[in-house]
């Protein structure tokens, strides 16, 4: 798993919707529940999650930012499908497909929420069918906003500047072949994502169902006409679906999607338990995009920043981990749990500068255990061992400290957990001094 795909290992995530705001990547996702039943298309999805990163390799879990319960007019316990969030005029708008009940919209003053429903009804709902899924928003250079969506037909409509009402009629884009032509690489299935680079508009989408690849087309306006150009990623039998999200961040371009790698590490049976992935994309001189290999086979994403160990770092800031889960406490904070013997967390590109001397961690425990602090690998150089004693409860937090061997420069940091049988402790945050 050295390639750090998928992005998140503590939960099942799907339908990535990345947004760049004030130097941070905000990655909104849907959430496949751990107990999603066996079988194709048997989704169990109740809420939308948020992760952030400033280096594209370490991702911080912020938990659920919205759920089906935020739509008071909706009486559903399942169907929180692919979201999309955009910022406009200091407000953040989260567009949420409510499977079978159209597309709703929530608004907040912060990308972290709290999000509220400003209209008390669907923004879009074509009641004659169930095609109203996978919303995507593009705000063009002239300020006109567009909402795209649909499976297996692509629709779009203009949004007013308030971002919570539409302008004009819904348009069916007839560029792409219909569902019957599934074998055509030109085939649009779902998951539209529109962006602009230089003089070209791009629409990427899940194509050629099923399995789904990521196809793309180019045009001179945000509504086409679209000219099919090929695959960003061809379909692969290891994943029935895919769902693109594209951003530019720190002068690089990235495409997000998903696979089923974590599900199939647990079982050979198909469950709708997906995992978000990311890869860097490269443009040719003519604006076309170089095709990528399947997620597990591609080049790992390189970090585009470093992490300071001298600031409080949430334990749920993770590049890769084994065996762990994250959980929300009563006040909405997130912590790392399900810590067992030999589980670990990897944090990439930690810049110790001139050297650290001690380590502290906030932990809660009934049984206790140890944290081995290592560099470069799970059995790499040992900087120190922090003993975690019983605190009297799984959410009774205490700070534990230990001295560490002085280390300088930039390293990948590993926290390797040791102890007896069962769960050892929970982790809130850590810091070097």
SEVO-817561 format. One record per residue (C-alpha): z, x, y; residue in three letters; residue number from 1. Coordinates in steps of 0.2 Angstrom, whole numbers. Example, Ala and Ser with C-alpha at 12.3 -4.5 7.8 and 13.67 -1.06 7.14 Angstrom:
// SEVO-817561
{{39; 62; -22}; 'ala'; 1}
{{36; 68; -5}; 'ser'; 2}
// end
This chain:
// SEVO-817561
{{0; 0; 0}; 'unk'; 1}
{{-2; 15; 12}; 'unk'; 2}
{{-16; 6; 21}; 'unk'; 3}
{{-3; -6; 28}; 'unk'; 4}
{{-13; -22; 24}; 'unk'; 5}
{{-7; -35; 26}; 'unk'; 6}
{{1; -35; 43}; 'unk'; 7}
{{16; -45; 37}; 'unk'; 8}
{{25; -43; 21}; 'unk'; 9}
{{41; -53; 23}; 'unk'; 10}
{{32; -70; 25}; 'unk'; 11}
{{15; -78; 20}; 'unk'; 12}
{{4; -79; 35}; 'unk'; 13}
{{-13; -85; 38}; 'unk'; 14}
{{-26; -90; 52}; 'unk'; 15}
{{-22; -76; 64}; 'unk'; 16}
{{-24; -80; 83}; 'unk'; 17}
{{-21; -64; 92}; 'unk'; 18}
{{-19; -64; 111}; 'unk'; 19}
{{-17; -49; 123}; 'unk'; 20}
{{-5; -52; 137}; 'unk'; 21}
{{3; -39; 149}; 'unk'; 22}
{{0; -24; 137}; 'unk'; 23}
{{7; -33; 121}; 'unk'; 24}
{{-3; -41; 107}; 'unk'; 25}
{{4; -58; 103}; 'unk'; 26}
{{-1; -63; 85}; 'unk'; 27}
{{1; -82; 82}; 'unk'; 28}
{{-1; -87; 64}; 'unk'; 29}
{{1; -102; 53}; 'unk'; 30}
{{14; -101; 39}; 'unk'; 31}
{{11; -104; 20}; 'unk'; 32}
{{28; -108; 13}; 'unk'; 33}
{{34; -98; -2}; 'unk'; 34}
{{35; -113; -13}; 'unk'; 35}
{{17; -118; -10}; 'unk'; 36}
{{11; -126; -26}; 'unk'; 37}
{{-1; -118; -38}; 'unk'; 38}
{{-20; -122; -35}; 'unk'; 39}
{{-34; -121; -23}; 'unk'; 40}
{{-32; -131; -7}; 'unk'; 41}
{{-14; -136; -10}; 'unk'; 42}
{{-7; -130; 6}; 'unk'; 43}
{{11; -132; 12}; 'unk'; 44}
{{12; -128; 31}; 'unk'; 45}
{{25; -134; 43}; 'unk'; 46}
{{26; -122; 58}; 'unk'; 47}
{{18; -108; 68}; 'unk'; 48}
{{24; -90; 69}; 'unk'; 49}
{{23; -76; 81}; 'unk'; 50}
{{23; -57; 79}; 'unk'; 51}
{{21; -44; 93}; 'unk'; 52}
{{15; -26; 93}; 'unk'; 53}
{{11; -13; 106}; 'unk'; 54}
{{4; 0; 94}; 'unk'; 55}
{{-6; -11; 81}; 'unk'; 56}
{{4; -4; 67}; 'unk'; 57}
{{23; -10; 70}; 'unk'; 58}
{{24; -28; 71}; 'unk'; 59}
{{40; -38; 77}; 'unk'; 60}
{{44; -55; 69}; 'unk'; 61}
{{49; -68; 82}; 'unk'; 62}
{{50; -82; 69}; 'unk'; 63}
{{43; -100; 72}; 'unk'; 64}
{{38; -104; 90}; 'unk'; 65}
{{33; -121; 86}; 'unk'; 66}
{{32; -134; 72}; 'unk'; 67}
{{26; -151; 67}; 'unk'; 68}
{{42; -158; 74}; 'unk'; 69}
{{37; -153; 92}; 'unk'; 70}
{{24; -168; 91}; 'unk'; 71}
{{36; -183; 92}; 'unk'; 72}
{{22; -195; 89}; 'unk'; 73}
{{17; -187; 73}; 'unk'; 74}
{{26; -192; 57}; 'unk'; 75}
{{21; -177; 45}; 'unk'; 76}
{{30; -164; 35}; 'unk'; 77}
{{14; -154; 31}; 'unk'; 78}
{{-2; -150; 39}; 'unk'; 79}
{{2; -136; 52}; 'unk'; 80}
{{-15; -127; 51}; 'unk'; 81}
{{-23; -114; 61}; 'unk'; 82}
{{-17; -112; 79}; 'unk'; 83}
{{-23; -103; 95}; 'unk'; 84}
{{-14; -98; 111}; 'unk'; 85}
{{-21; -94; 128}; 'unk'; 86}
{{-13; -90; 145}; 'unk'; 87}
{{-19; -98; 161}; 'unk'; 88}
{{-11; -99; 178}; 'unk'; 89}
{{6; -92; 171}; 'unk'; 90}
{{7; -105; 157}; 'unk'; 91}
{{4; -103; 139}; 'unk'; 92}
{{-5; -116; 129}; 'unk'; 93}
{{-4; -118; 110}; 'unk'; 94}
{{-17; -128; 102}; 'unk'; 95}
{{-12; -135; 85}; 'unk'; 96}
{{-22; -143; 72}; 'unk'; 97}
{{-12; -157; 64}; 'unk'; 98}
{{-22; -160; 48}; 'unk'; 99}
{{-29; -177; 47}; 'unk'; 100}
{{-22; -182; 65}; 'unk'; 101}
{{-33; -171; 76}; 'unk'; 102}
{{-28; -157; 87}; 'unk'; 103}
{{-13; -157; 98}; 'unk'; 104}
{{-8; -145; 113}; 'unk'; 105}
{{9; -138; 117}; 'unk'; 106}
{{14; -128; 134}; 'unk'; 107}
{{27; -116; 138}; 'unk'; 108}
{{32; -104; 152}; 'unk'; 109}
{{33; -89; 140}; 'unk'; 110}
{{22; -84; 125}; 'unk'; 111}
{{38; -85; 115}; 'unk'; 112}
{{41; -103; 120}; 'unk'; 113}
{{50; -115; 120}; 'unk'; 114}
{{34; -125; 118}; 'unk'; 115}
{{33; -144; 123}; 'unk'; 116}
{{20; -158; 121}; 'unk'; 117}
{{14; -162; 138}; 'unk'; 118}
{{3; -177; 133}; 'unk'; 119}
{{11; -186; 119}; 'unk'; 120}
{{-5; -188; 109}; 'unk'; 121}
{{-19; -178; 101}; 'unk'; 122}
{{-30; -169; 113}; 'unk'; 123}
{{-45; -172; 101}; 'unk'; 124}
{{-46; -183; 87}; 'unk'; 125}
{{-62; -190; 79}; 'unk'; 126}
{{-54; -202; 68}; 'unk'; 127}
{{-70; -206; 57}; 'unk'; 128}
{{-67; -189; 48}; 'unk'; 129}
{{-55; -175; 45}; 'unk'; 130}
{{-65; -161; 53}; 'unk'; 131}
{{-54; -158; 68}; 'unk'; 132}
{{-46; -141; 63}; 'unk'; 133}
{{-46; -123; 68}; 'unk'; 134}
{{-46; -124; 87}; 'unk'; 135}
{{-52; -109; 98}; 'unk'; 136}
{{-52; -108; 116}; 'unk'; 137}
{{-63; -97; 128}; 'unk'; 138}
{{-61; -97; 147}; 'unk'; 139}
{{-77; -91; 154}; 'unk'; 140}
{{-80; -79; 169}; 'unk'; 141}
{{-83; -94; 180}; 'unk'; 142}
{{-66; -102; 175}; 'unk'; 143}
{{-73; -115; 164}; 'unk'; 144}
{{-63; -117; 148}; 'unk'; 145}
{{-71; -122; 131}; 'unk'; 146}
{{-62; -129; 115}; 'unk'; 147}
{{-72; -125; 99}; 'unk'; 148}
{{-66; -132; 82}; 'unk'; 149}
{{-72; -139; 66}; 'unk'; 150}
{{-75; -139; 47}; 'unk'; 151}
{{-89; -140; 41}; 'unk'; 152}
{{-97; -144; 58}; 'unk'; 153}
{{-95; -134; 74}; 'unk'; 154}
{{-90; -144; 89}; 'unk'; 155}
{{-86; -140; 107}; 'unk'; 156}
{{-80; -149; 122}; 'unk'; 157}
{{-76; -143; 140}; 'unk'; 158}
{{-58; -142; 145}; 'unk'; 159}
{{-51; -146; 163}; 'unk'; 160}
{{-42; -133; 172}; 'unk'; 161}
{{-25; -141; 167}; 'unk'; 162}
{{-30; -136; 149}; 'unk'; 163}
{{-23; -152; 142}; 'unk'; 164}
{{-37; -164; 145}; 'unk'; 165}
{{-56; -163; 141}; 'unk'; 166}
{{-71; -165; 152}; 'unk'; 167}
{{-87; -173; 146}; 'unk'; 168}
{{-92; -178; 128}; 'unk'; 169}
{{-89; -169; 112}; 'unk'; 170}
{{-104; -159; 107}; 'unk'; 171}
{{-110; -155; 89}; 'unk'; 172}
{{-117; -138; 88}; 'unk'; 173}
{{-132; -140; 77}; 'unk'; 174}
{{-137; -121; 76}; 'unk'; 175}
{{-129; -118; 59}; 'unk'; 176}
{{-135; -125; 42}; 'unk'; 177}
{{-124; -139; 35}; 'unk'; 178}
{{-112; -138; 21}; 'unk'; 179}
{{-125; -141; 8}; 'unk'; 180}
{{-133; -124; 12}; 'unk'; 181}
{{-117; -114; 6}; 'unk'; 182}
{{-126; -99; 0}; 'unk'; 183}
{{-134; -95; 17}; 'unk'; 184}
{{-125; -81; 26}; 'unk'; 185}
{{-130; -91; 41}; 'unk'; 186}
{{-119; -105; 35}; 'unk'; 187}
{{-104; -110; 46}; 'unk'; 188}
{{-89; -116; 37}; 'unk'; 189}
{{-74; -115; 49}; 'unk'; 190}
{{-63; -105; 60}; 'unk'; 191}
{{-73; -102; 75}; 'unk'; 192}
{{-68; -88; 87}; 'unk'; 193}
{{-78; -85; 103}; 'unk'; 194}
{{-77; -69; 114}; 'unk'; 195}
{{-88; -59; 126}; 'unk'; 196}
{{-93; -41; 127}; 'unk'; 197}
{{-104; -34; 140}; 'unk'; 198}
{{-118; -46; 142}; 'unk'; 199}
{{-116; -55; 126}; 'unk'; 200}
{{-106; -69; 119}; 'unk'; 201}
{{-101; -69; 101}; 'unk'; 202}
{{-95; -82; 89}; 'unk'; 203}
{{-87; -76; 73}; 'unk'; 204}
{{-82; -88; 60}; 'unk'; 205}
{{-78; -91; 41}; 'unk'; 206}
{{-94; -92; 32}; 'unk'; 207}
{{-102; -95; 16}; 'unk'; 208}
{{-89; -105; 7}; 'unk'; 209}
{{-82; -101; -6}; 'unk'; 210}
{{-76; -87; -5}; 'unk'; 211}
{{-78; -86; 13}; 'unk'; 212}
{{-84; -70; 23}; 'unk'; 213}
{{-83; -67; 41}; 'unk'; 214}
{{-100; -70; 49}; 'unk'; 215}
{{-106; -69; 67}; 'unk'; 216}
{{-119; -74; 79}; 'unk'; 217}
{{-123; -69; 97}; 'unk'; 218}
{{-129; -78; 112}; 'unk'; 219}
{{-131; -77; 131}; 'unk'; 220}
{{-120; -92; 135}; 'unk'; 221}
{{-103; -98; 129}; 'unk'; 222}
{{-112; -112; 120}; 'unk'; 223}
{{-127; -103; 113}; 'unk'; 224}
{{-140; -104; 108}; 'unk'; 225}
{{-133; -93; 94}; 'unk'; 226}
{{-143; -80; 84}; 'unk'; 227}
{{-136; -76; 68}; 'unk'; 228}
{{-133; -57; 66}; 'unk'; 229}
{{-124; -54; 49}; 'unk'; 230}
{{-107; -52; 42}; 'unk'; 231}
{{-92; -43; 49}; 'unk'; 232}
{{-86; -44; 32}; 'unk'; 233}
{{-94; -51; 17}; 'unk'; 234}
{{-86; -64; 5}; 'unk'; 235}
{{-76; -57; -9}; 'unk'; 236}
{{-69; -66; -25}; 'unk'; 237}
{{-52; -59; -21}; 'unk'; 238}
{{-50; -72; -7}; 'unk'; 239}
{{-56; -89; -7}; 'unk'; 240}
{{-54; -90; 12}; 'unk'; 241}
{{-55; -80; 28}; 'unk'; 242}
{{-52; -84; 47}; 'unk'; 243}
{{-57; -72; 61}; 'unk'; 244}
{{-48; -68; 77}; 'unk'; 245}
{{-55; -54; 88}; 'unk'; 246}
{{-47; -44; 103}; 'unk'; 247}
{{-50; -29; 113}; 'unk'; 248}
{{-34; -19; 115}; 'unk'; 249}
{{-32; -1; 123}; 'unk'; 250}
{{-51; 1; 123}; 'unk'; 251}
{{-53; -3; 104}; 'unk'; 252}
{{-59; -19; 96}; 'unk'; 253}
{{-50; -27; 81}; 'unk'; 254}
{{-54; -41; 69}; 'unk'; 255}
{{-40; -51; 61}; 'unk'; 256}
{{-42; -61; 45}; 'unk'; 257}
{{-32; -64; 29}; 'unk'; 258}
{{-32; -60; 10}; 'unk'; 259}
{{-21; -66; -5}; 'unk'; 260}
{{-15; -48; -9}; 'unk'; 261}
{{4; -52; -8}; 'unk'; 262}
{{2; -68; -18}; 'unk'; 263}
{{-7; -59; -32}; 'unk'; 264}
{{6; -45; -32}; 'unk'; 265}
{{18; -59; -38}; 'unk'; 266}
{{7; -69; -49}; 'unk'; 267}
{{-10; -70; -57}; 'unk'; 268}
{{-11; -89; -52}; 'unk'; 269}
{{-19; -95; -36}; 'unk'; 270}
{{-7; -102; -23}; 'unk'; 271}
{{-12; -105; -5}; 'unk'; 272}
{{0; -91; 1}; 'unk'; 273}
{{-11; -80; 12}; 'unk'; 274}
{{-8; -64; 22}; 'unk'; 275}
{{-15; -58; 38}; 'unk'; 276}
{{-24; -42; 39}; 'unk'; 277}
{{-32; -32; 53}; 'unk'; 278}
{{-46; -19; 55}; 'unk'; 279}
{{-55; -10; 69}; 'unk'; 280}
{{-73; -15; 72}; 'unk'; 281}
{{-87; -4; 79}; 'unk'; 282}
{{-102; -10; 90}; 'unk'; 283}
{{-119; -3; 89}; 'unk'; 284}
{{-129; 1; 104}; 'unk'; 285}
{{-138; -15; 104}; 'unk'; 286}
{{-122; -25; 103}; 'unk'; 287}
{{-122; -29; 85}; 'unk'; 288}
{{-106; -26; 74}; 'unk'; 289}
{{-105; -14; 60}; 'unk'; 290}
{{-101; -22; 44}; 'unk'; 291}
{{-83; -19; 37}; 'unk'; 292}
{{-78; -17; 18}; 'unk'; 293}
{{-66; -29; 11}; 'unk'; 294}
{{-48; -28; 18}; 'unk'; 295}
{{-40; -17; 4}; 'unk'; 296}
{{-54; -5; 4}; 'unk'; 297}
{{-56; -1; 23}; 'unk'; 298}
{{-50; 12; 34}; 'unk'; 299}
{{-32; 10; 39}; 'unk'; 300}
{{-29; 5; 57}; 'unk'; 301}
{{-23; 20; 67}; 'unk'; 302}
{{-8; 18; 79}; 'unk'; 303}
{{-12; 17; 98}; 'unk'; 304}
{{6; 20; 104}; 'unk'; 305}
{{22; 27; 99}; 'unk'; 306}
{{39; 19; 96}; 'unk'; 307}
{{55; 25; 105}; 'unk'; 308}
{{70; 27; 93}; 'unk'; 309}
{{82; 28; 108}; 'unk'; 310}
{{80; 9; 112}; 'unk'; 311}
{{87; -5; 102}; 'unk'; 312}
{{74; -9; 89}; 'unk'; 313}
{{75; -25; 80}; 'unk'; 314}
{{76; -22; 61}; 'unk'; 315}
{{61; -35; 59}; 'unk'; 316}
{{50; -22; 68}; 'unk'; 317}
{{40; -16; 52}; 'unk'; 318}
{{24; -7; 48}; 'unk'; 319}
{{27; -10; 29}; 'unk'; 320}
{{41; -15; 18}; 'unk'; 321}
{{45; -19; 0}; 'unk'; 322}
{{55; -33; -6}; 'unk'; 323}
{{62; -40; 10}; 'unk'; 324}
{{62; -56; 19}; 'unk'; 325}
{{66; -62; 37}; 'unk'; 326}
{{77; -76; 42}; 'unk'; 327}
{{83; -85; 58}; 'unk'; 328}
{{101; -87; 63}; 'unk'; 329}
{{109; -102; 71}; 'unk'; 330}
{{104; -96; 88}; 'unk'; 331}
{{86; -93; 84}; 'unk'; 332}
{{87; -74; 82}; 'unk'; 333}
{{78; -65; 67}; 'unk'; 334}
{{86; -53; 55}; 'unk'; 335}
{{81; -44; 39}; 'unk'; 336}
{{88; -51; 23}; 'unk'; 337}
{{85; -50; 4}; 'unk'; 338}
{{89; -32; 4}; 'unk'; 339}
{{90; -25; -14}; 'unk'; 340}
{{92; -7; -21}; 'unk'; 341}
{{77; 3; -18}; 'unk'; 342}
{{69; -9; -5}; 'unk'; 343}
{{63; 0; 11}; 'unk'; 344}
{{56; -2; 28}; 'unk'; 345}
{{43; 10; 35}; 'unk'; 346}
{{41; 11; 54}; 'unk'; 347}
{{26; 21; 60}; 'unk'; 348}
{{24; 34; 74}; 'unk'; 349}
{{42; 36; 80}; 'unk'; 350}
{{44; 48; 94}; 'unk'; 351}
{{60; 58; 93}; 'unk'; 352}
{{55; 69; 107}; 'unk'; 353}
{{68; 83; 109}; 'unk'; 354}
{{79; 77; 95}; 'unk'; 355}
{{91; 64; 89}; 'unk'; 356}
{{109; 67; 84}; 'unk'; 357}
{{116; 51; 77}; 'unk'; 358}
{{110; 34; 71}; 'unk'; 359}
{{118; 16; 73}; 'unk'; 360}
{{113; 0; 64}; 'unk'; 361}
{{120; -18; 65}; 'unk'; 362}
{{123; -25; 48}; 'unk'; 363}
{{131; -39; 40}; 'unk'; 364}
{{137; -39; 22}; 'unk'; 365}
{{148; -46; 8}; 'unk'; 366}
{{145; -32; -5}; 'unk'; 367}
{{138; -17; 6}; 'unk'; 368}
{{127; -2; 1}; 'unk'; 369}
{{119; 13; 9}; 'unk'; 370}
{{104; 17; 21}; 'unk'; 371}
{{95; 33; 17}; 'unk'; 372}
{{86; 39; 33}; 'unk'; 373}
{{70; 48; 28}; 'unk'; 374}
{{54; 55; 36}; 'unk'; 375}
{{37; 53; 30}; 'unk'; 376}
{{40; 44; 13}; 'unk'; 377}
{{53; 35; 3}; 'unk'; 378}
{{58; 52; -4}; 'unk'; 379}
{{54; 62; 11}; 'unk'; 380}
{{66; 73; 21}; 'unk'; 381}
{{83; 66; 21}; 'unk'; 382}
{{90; 65; 39}; 'unk'; 383}
{{106; 56; 34}; 'unk'; 384}
{{115; 42; 25}; 'unk'; 385}
{{123; 27; 33}; 'unk'; 386}
{{136; 18; 23}; 'unk'; 387}
{{137; -1; 25}; 'unk'; 388}
{{154; -8; 21}; 'unk'; 389}
{{158; -27; 18}; 'unk'; 390}
{{159; -36; 35}; 'unk'; 391}
{{166; -52; 27}; 'unk'; 392}
{{150; -62; 28}; 'unk'; 393}
{{131; -63; 28}; 'unk'; 394}
{{130; -66; 47}; 'unk'; 395}
{{146; -57; 52}; 'unk'; 396}
{{139; -42; 61}; 'unk'; 397}
{{146; -25; 63}; 'unk'; 398}
{{139; -8; 70}; 'unk'; 399}
{{139; 6; 58}; 'unk'; 400}
{{135; 24; 63}; 'unk'; 401}
{{131; 41; 55}; 'unk'; 402}
{{126; 59; 61}; 'unk'; 403}
{{109; 64; 57}; 'unk'; 404}
{{100; 81; 55}; 'unk'; 405}
{{91; 85; 72}; 'unk'; 406}
{{73; 79; 71}; 'unk'; 407}
{{60; 82; 85}; 'unk'; 408}
{{42; 75; 87}; 'unk'; 409}
{{33; 60; 80}; 'unk'; 410}
{{36; 55; 63}; 'unk'; 411}
{{35; 40; 51}; 'unk'; 412}
{{52; 34; 48}; 'unk'; 413}
{{59; 26; 32}; 'unk'; 414}
{{75; 16; 29}; 'unk'; 415}
{{78; 16; 10}; 'unk'; 416}
{{91; 5; 4}; 'unk'; 417}
{{103; 9; -10}; 'unk'; 418}
{{117; 0; -19}; 'unk'; 419}
{{122; -11; -34}; 'unk'; 420}
{{115; -27; -41}; 'unk'; 421}
{{111; -41; -30}; 'unk'; 422}
{{108; -42; -11}; 'unk'; 423}
{{116; -28; -2}; 'unk'; 424}
{{117; -32; 17}; 'unk'; 425}
{{107; -40; 31}; 'unk'; 426}
{{100; -30; 46}; 'unk'; 427}
{{99; -35; 64}; 'unk'; 428}
{{94; -19; 74}; 'unk'; 429}
{{95; 0; 74}; 'unk'; 430}
{{95; 14; 86}; 'unk'; 431}
{{96; 33; 87}; 'unk'; 432}
{{106; 42; 100}; 'unk'; 433}
// end
